[in-house]
């Protein structure tokens, strides 16, 4: 399936991920690879990737690896992030499941630049969530329900 044609990332419709420009590259057993071509609006006042976009990319790498492993939606319970080098150009992220329990998964992710330098890394604890019983999508949930 070509995610660009379906507006999904590895089969899940996540509008914020598309807004950020994160692209799905490949998925294998317990691993996913993503790409982000940095744009000016992704930068901070130093002209490098803002920490927020790096955290988003890491979170999506963790989440996609977890979701594809368990075949169900997941949420991030905890994420520890390390910023190691400035992010510039095109970044590639890889997420991987380290251990999967029945409802909690332990994952790792890293971001590298075009030269292979490690830009940032993260560990995360993710939890499976059941779809809403009423079948409502996130767009249909009112502010009072959140």
Secondary structure by P-SEA (a helix, b strand, c coil): ccccccccccccccaaaaaaccccccccccbbbbbbccccccccccccccaaaaaaaaaaaaaaaaaaaccbbbbbcbbbbbbccccccbbbbbbbbccccccbbbbbbbbbcccccccccccbbbbbbccccccccccccccccc
